[in-house]
Amino acid sequence: MRVRGQRGFTLLEIVILVLIVGLVVAAVLKGQEMITSAKVKRVAGQMDEIRAAYFGFADRFRALPGDYALADVNLRCNGLCPKGNGDGRIRENETPLAGSEVREDILVWTHLSSAGFLHGEYRMAPGTTLASAQNTPRNPYSALVQIAFDGRYGMGSSATPHHNLKTGPLLPIEVVTELDRKTDDGKPYLGALQFSDYAANGGPGPAEGGPTACTSAINAGAHWNIASGSADCGAALVF
């Protein structure tokens, strides 16, 4: 009895198989790229909307949202609107004046939405000390954002204080990296968009300067650390 030898793949079959595998891999990578791009656009779109609202409010009322001392007179917030102390700074721990609020950084959103500059209805009750989904917007990853006059961004989150818009945490490293590339200079400690460890209500924030952190080091030459695979990064846009 003759035993038939096992037939191997022909060169043409191998080439076709390689092409099919290559197309599948390319499709998967392209799909991942499109998903990341869509997420970046969502974050960037939210930041653009908030930034436009901030400057629109300042132009109309000649005051900053959250800090506006005449909010109780000129805004409607389902009743008497809480006000800021009017010193030109939006702070997380402000000194009250004539019944103004301590948490102007939370009050920002009530002023912006009540004045019609921001989509959504955010309401801060007088005396509020904690940010929540009821009084503060969330980023596309459900983390709370913030506008404040502070230095909680840059190296060690101890930069020179400026008004800045924080994305909030929980941004995947590839999203915050691409966001910086598309809107700024791509560097976590340079330009208008910089790393921030902000997390609302004193919670643990994004880490910097390490193999599993959002940035490769803590110096001006550092880069966003894609290799870390971190799912908890954040940034701040300085006004």
C-alpha positions as a Markdown table, in Angstrom:
| # | Residue | x | y | z |
|---|---|---|---|---|
| 1 | Met | 0.0 | 0.0 | 0.0 |
| 2 | Arg | 1.3 | 3.4 | -0.9 |
| 3 | Val | 1.3 | 6.1 | 1.8 |
| 4 | Arg | 0.5 | 9.5 | 0.3 |
| 5 | Gly | 2.8 | 12.2 | 1.6 |
| 6 | Gln | 1.2 | 15.2 | 3.4 |
| 7 | Arg | 0.8 | 18.1 | 1.0 |
| 8 | Gly | 2.3 | 21.4 | 2.1 |
| 9 | Phe | 1.3 | 24.9 | 1.3 |
| 10 | Thr | 2.3 | 26.3 | -2.0 |
| 11 | Leu | 4.1 | 29.6 | -2.3 |
| 12 | Leu | 1.0 | 31.2 | -3.6 |
| 13 | Glu | -1.1 | 30.0 | -0.7 |
| 14 | Ile | 1.4 | 31.3 | 1.8 |
| 15 | Val | 1.5 | 34.7 | 0.1 |
| 16 | Ile | -2.4 | 34.9 | 0.1 |
| 17 | Leu | -2.4 | 33.9 | 3.8 |
| 18 | Val | 0.1 | 36.5 | 4.7 |
| 19 | Leu | -1.9 | 39.1 | 2.8 |
| 20 | Ile | -5.1 | 38.2 | 4.6 |
| 21 | Val | -3.4 | 38.3 | 8.0 |
| 22 | Gly | -1.9 | 41.7 | 7.1 |
| 23 | Leu | -5.2 | 43.1 | 6.1 |
| 24 | Val | -6.8 | 41.9 | 9.3 |
| 25 | Val | -4.1 | 43.4 | 11.5 |
| 26 | Ala | -4.3 | 46.7 | 9.5 |
| 27 | Ala | -8.0 | 46.8 | 10.0 |
| 28 | Val | -7.7 | 46.2 | 13.7 |
| 29 | Leu | -5.1 | 48.9 | 14.1 |
| 30 | Lys | -7.1 | 51.4 | 12.0 |
| 31 | Gly | -10.1 | 50.7 | 14.1 |
| 32 | Gln | -8.2 | 51.3 | 17.3 |
| 33 | Glu | -6.8 | 54.5 | 15.8 |
| 34 | Met | -10.3 | 55.7 | 14.8 |
| 35 | Ile | -11.7 | 55.0 | 18.3 |
| 36 | Thr | -8.8 | 56.9 | 19.9 |
| 37 | Ser | -9.3 | 59.8 | 17.5 |
| 38 | Ala | -13.0 | 59.9 | 18.3 |
| 39 | Lys | -12.3 | 60.0 | 22.0 |
| 40 | Val | -9.7 | 62.8 | 21.6 |
| 41 | Lys | -12.3 | 64.8 | 19.6 |
| 42 | Arg | -14.8 | 64.4 | 22.4 |
| 43 | Val | -12.4 | 65.7 | 25.1 |
| 44 | Ala | -11.2 | 68.5 | 22.8 |
| 45 | Gly | -14.8 | 69.5 | 22.0 |
| 46 | Gln | -15.7 | 69.7 | 25.6 |
| 47 | Met | -12.7 | 71.9 | 26.4 |
| 48 | Asp | -13.5 | 74.2 | 23.5 |
| 49 | Glu | -17.1 | 74.5 | 24.6 |
| 50 | Ile | -16.1 | 75.4 | 28.2 |
| 51 | Arg | -13.4 | 77.8 | 27.1 |
| 52 | Ala | -15.8 | 79.6 | 24.8 |
| 53 | Ala | -18.4 | 79.8 | 27.6 |
| 54 | Tyr | -15.8 | 81.2 | 30.1 |
| 55 | Phe | -14.7 | 84.0 | 27.8 |
| 56 | Gly | -18.3 | 84.7 | 26.6 |
| 57 | Phe | -19.4 | 85.1 | 30.2 |
| 58 | Ala | -16.4 | 87.4 | 31.0 |
| 59 | Asp | -17.2 | 89.5 | 27.9 |
| 60 | Arg | -20.9 | 89.9 | 28.7 |
| 61 | Phe | -20.7 | 90.5 | 32.5 |
| 62 | Arg | -17.2 | 92.0 | 32.8 |
| 63 | Ala | -16.5 | 89.5 | 35.5 |
| 64 | Leu | -15.5 | 85.9 | 35.8 |
| 65 | Pro | -18.0 | 83.0 | 36.3 |
| 66 | Gly | -17.8 | 81.7 | 39.9 |
| 67 | Asp | -16.2 | 84.9 | 41.1 |
| 68 | Tyr | -19.1 | 87.1 | 39.9 |
| 69 | Ala | -20.2 | 89.3 | 42.8 |
| 70 | Leu | -23.5 | 90.4 | 41.3 |
| 71 | Ala | -24.7 | 86.9 | 40.4 |
| 72 | Asp | -27.5 | 87.2 | 43.0 |
| 73 | Val | -28.8 | 90.3 | 41.2 |
| 74 | Asn | -28.2 | 89.5 | 37.5 |
| 75 | Leu | -28.5 | 85.7 | 37.2 |
| 76 | Arg | -31.4 | 83.3 | 37.8 |
| 77 | Cys | -30.4 | 80.0 | 39.4 |
| 78 | Asn | -33.8 | 78.6 | 40.3 |
| 79 | Gly | -33.9 | 81.2 | 43.1 |
| 80 | Leu | -31.3 | 83.4 | 44.6 |
| 81 | Cys | -28.0 | 82.7 | 42.8 |
| 82 | Pro | -24.9 | 82.2 | 44.9 |
| 83 | Lys | -22.1 | 84.7 | 44.2 |
| 84 | Gly | -18.4 | 85.1 | 44.3 |
| 85 | Asn | -16.4 | 87.8 | 46.0 |
| 86 | Gly | -15.4 | 89.6 | 42.8 |
| 87 | Asp | -11.7 | 89.7 | 43.3 |
| 88 | Gly | -10.9 | 88.5 | 39.8 |
| 89 | Arg | -9.8 | 85.0 | 40.8 |
| 90 | Ile | -11.8 | 81.8 | 40.8 |
| 91 | Arg | -10.5 | 79.8 | 43.7 |
| 92 | Glu | -11.1 | 76.5 | 45.4 |
| 93 | Asn | -10.8 | 77.9 | 48.8 |
| 94 | Glu | -11.8 | 81.6 | 48.5 |
| 95 | Thr | -12.2 | 84.1 | 51.4 |
| 96 | Pro | -15.9 | 84.9 | 51.6 |
| 97 | Leu | -17.0 | 88.5 | 51.3 |
| 98 | Ala | -20.6 | 89.8 | 52.0 |
| 99 | Gly | -22.1 | 86.3 | 51.8 |
| 100 | Ser | -20.0 | 85.0 | 48.9 |
| 101 | Glu | -19.1 | 81.4 | 48.4 |
| 102 | Val | -15.9 | 79.6 | 49.4 |
| 103 | Arg | -15.9 | 77.2 | 46.5 |
| 104 | Glu | -15.9 | 79.5 | 43.5 |
| 105 | Asp | -14.4 | 76.7 | 41.4 |
| 106 | Ile | -17.7 | 74.8 | 41.8 |
| 107 | Leu | -19.9 | 77.9 | 41.4 |
| 108 | Val | -18.4 | 78.5 | 38.0 |
| 109 | Trp | -20.7 | 75.9 | 36.4 |
| 110 | Thr | -23.8 | 77.3 | 38.0 |
| 111 | His | -23.0 | 80.8 | 36.6 |
| 112 | Leu | -22.2 | 79.5 | 33.1 |
| 113 | Ser | -25.2 | 77.3 | 32.7 |
| 114 | Ser | -27.6 | 79.9 | 34.3 |
| 115 | Ala | -26.3 | 82.5 | 31.9 |
| 116 | Gly | -26.9 | 80.2 | 29.0 |
| 117 | Phe | -23.3 | 79.8 | 28.0 |
| 118 | Leu | -23.0 | 76.1 | 28.8 |
| 119 | His | -25.1 | 73.2 | 27.9 |
| 120 | Gly | -26.6 | 71.3 | 30.9 |
| 121 | Glu | -28.1 | 72.6 | 34.1 |
| 122 | Tyr | -25.6 | 72.8 | 37.0 |
| 123 | Arg | -26.8 | 74.0 | 40.3 |
| 124 | Met | -24.6 | 74.7 | 43.4 |
| 125 | Ala | -26.4 | 75.1 | 46.7 |
| 126 | Pro | -25.1 | 77.8 | 49.0 |
| 127 | Gly | -22.4 | 76.5 | 51.3 |
| 128 | Thr | -21.5 | 73.6 | 49.0 |
| 129 | Thr | -18.0 | 72.1 | 49.6 |
| 130 | Leu | -17.9 | 69.1 | 47.3 |
| 131 | Ala | -18.0 | 68.9 | 43.6 |
| 132 | Ser | -20.6 | 66.4 | 42.1 |
| 133 | Ala | -22.3 | 65.5 | 38.9 |
| 134 | Gln | -25.2 | 67.9 | 39.9 |
| 135 | Asn | -23.0 | 71.0 | 40.1 |
| 136 | Thr | -20.0 | 70.2 | 37.9 |
| 137 | Pro | -19.5 | 68.8 | 34.4 |
| 138 | Arg | -17.8 | 65.4 | 33.8 |
| 139 | Asn | -15.3 | 64.5 | 31.1 |
| 140 | Pro | -16.2 | 61.7 | 28.6 |
| 141 | Tyr | -14.7 | 59.2 | 31.2 |
| 142 | Ser | -17.1 | 60.4 | 33.9 |
| 143 | Ala | -14.4 | 62.3 | 35.9 |
| 144 | Leu | -15.2 | 65.8 | 37.2 |
| 145 | Val | -13.5 | 68.8 | 35.5 |
| 146 | Gln | -12.5 | 72.1 | 37.1 |
| 147 | Ile | -11.7 | 75.7 | 36.4 |
| 148 | Ala | -9.6 | 77.5 | 39.0 |
| 149 | Phe | -6.9 | 80.0 | 39.6 |
| 150 | Asp | -4.1 | 77.8 | 40.9 |
| 151 | Gly | -0.8 | 76.1 | 39.9 |
| 152 | Arg | -2.1 | 72.5 | 40.0 |
| 153 | Tyr | -0.5 | 71.7 | 36.6 |
| 154 | Gly | 3.0 | 71.3 | 35.2 |
| 155 | Met | 6.0 | 69.7 | 36.9 |
| 156 | Gly | 4.9 | 68.5 | 40.4 |
| 157 | Ser | 1.6 | 70.3 | 39.8 |
| 158 | Ser | 3.2 | 73.4 | 41.3 |
| 159 | Ala | 3.3 | 75.8 | 38.4 |
| 160 | Thr | 2.8 | 79.6 | 38.6 |
| 161 | Pro | -0.9 | 80.2 | 39.3 |
| 162 | His | -3.1 | 81.0 | 36.4 |
| 163 | His | -6.7 | 80.4 | 35.5 |
| 164 | Asn | -6.8 | 76.9 | 34.0 |
| 165 | Leu | -9.3 | 74.3 | 32.8 |
| 166 | Lys | -8.5 | 70.8 | 34.1 |
| 167 | Thr | -9.7 | 67.8 | 32.1 |
| 168 | Gly | -10.1 | 65.7 | 35.2 |
| 169 | Pro | -8.5 | 62.3 | 35.6 |
| 170 | Leu | -9.2 | 58.9 | 34.0 |
| 171 | Leu | -8.0 | 59.9 | 30.5 |
| 172 | Pro | -6.1 | 57.0 | 28.8 |
| 173 | Ile | -2.5 | 57.9 | 28.1 |
| 174 | Glu | -3.0 | 57.6 | 24.3 |
| 175 | Val | -5.9 | 60.1 | 24.5 |
| 176 | Val | -4.1 | 62.8 | 26.5 |
| 177 | Thr | -1.0 | 62.4 | 24.3 |
| 178 | Glu | -2.9 | 62.8 | 21.1 |
| 179 | Leu | -4.9 | 65.7 | 22.6 |
| 180 | Asp | -1.7 | 67.5 | 23.4 |
| 181 | Arg | -0.3 | 66.8 | 19.9 |
| 182 | Lys | -3.4 | 68.1 | 18.2 |
| 183 | Thr | -4.0 | 71.2 | 20.3 |
| 184 | Asp | -0.6 | 72.2 | 21.6 |
| 185 | Asp | 3.0 | 71.1 | 21.4 |
| 186 | Gly | 2.8 | 67.5 | 22.5 |
| 187 | Lys | 4.9 | 68.0 | 25.7 |
| 188 | Pro | 3.5 | 67.4 | 29.1 |
| 189 | Tyr | 5.3 | 70.3 | 30.8 |
| 190 | Leu | 5.5 | 72.9 | 28.0 |
| 191 | Gly | 2.9 | 75.0 | 26.2 |
| 192 | Ala | -0.7 | 75.8 | 27.1 |
| 193 | Leu | -1.8 | 72.2 | 27.8 |
| 194 | Gln | 0.2 | 70.5 | 30.6 |
| 195 | Phe | 0.0 | 67.5 | 32.9 |
| 196 | Ser | -2.2 | 67.9 | 35.9 |
| 197 | Asp | -2.7 | 65.5 | 38.9 |
| 198 | Tyr | -6.1 | 67.0 | 39.7 |
| 199 | Ala | -8.8 | 64.7 | 41.0 |
| 200 | Ala | -11.9 | 66.2 | 42.5 |
| 201 | Asn | -12.6 | 66.2 | 46.2 |
| 202 | Gly | -9.1 | 65.3 | 47.3 |
| 203 | Gly | -9.0 | 61.8 | 45.6 |
| 204 | Pro | -5.8 | 60.3 | 44.2 |
| 205 | Gly | -4.9 | 61.9 | 40.9 |
| 206 | Pro | -2.8 | 60.9 | 37.9 |
| 207 | Ala | 0.9 | 60.0 | 38.6 |
| 208 | Glu | 3.9 | 61.5 | 36.8 |
| 209 | Gly | 7.5 | 60.7 | 36.3 |
| 210 | Gly | 7.8 | 56.9 | 36.2 |
| 211 | Pro | 7.5 | 53.7 | 34.2 |
| 212 | Thr | 3.8 | 53.3 | 35.0 |
| 213 | Ala | 3.0 | 57.1 | 35.2 |
| 214 | Cys | 1.6 | 59.5 | 32.6 |
| 215 | Thr | 4.9 | 61.2 | 32.0 |
| 216 | Ser | 8.4 | 59.7 | 31.5 |
| 217 | Ala | 10.1 | 62.0 | 33.9 |
| 218 | Ile | 9.5 | 65.3 | 35.9 |
| 219 | Asn | 11.5 | 67.8 | 33.8 |
| 220 | Ala | 11.0 | 70.1 | 30.8 |
| 221 | Gly | 12.2 | 67.5 | 28.4 |
| 222 | Ala | 9.8 | 64.7 | 29.5 |
| 223 | His | 7.2 | 63.2 | 27.2 |
| 224 | Trp | 3.9 | 61.6 | 27.6 |
| 225 | Asn | 4.6 | 58.0 | 28.6 |
| 226 | Ile | 2.7 | 56.0 | 26.0 |
| 227 | Ala | 4.5 | 52.8 | 27.1 |
| 228 | Ser | 3.0 | 53.0 | 30.5 |
| 229 | Gly | -0.5 | 52.1 | 29.2 |
| 230 | Ser | -1.9 | 54.3 | 32.0 |
| 231 | Ala | -5.7 | 54.7 | 32.0 |
| 232 | Asp | -5.6 | 57.5 | 34.6 |
| 233 | Cys | -4.0 | 60.7 | 33.1 |
| 234 | Gly | -5.1 | 64.3 | 33.1 |
| 235 | Ala | -4.1 | 67.7 | 31.8 |
| 236 | Ala | -4.8 | 71.4 | 32.3 |
| 237 | Leu | -5.4 | 74.1 | 29.7 |
| 238 | Val | -3.9 | 77.4 | 30.9 |
| 239 | Phe | -5.9 | 80.5 | 29.9 |
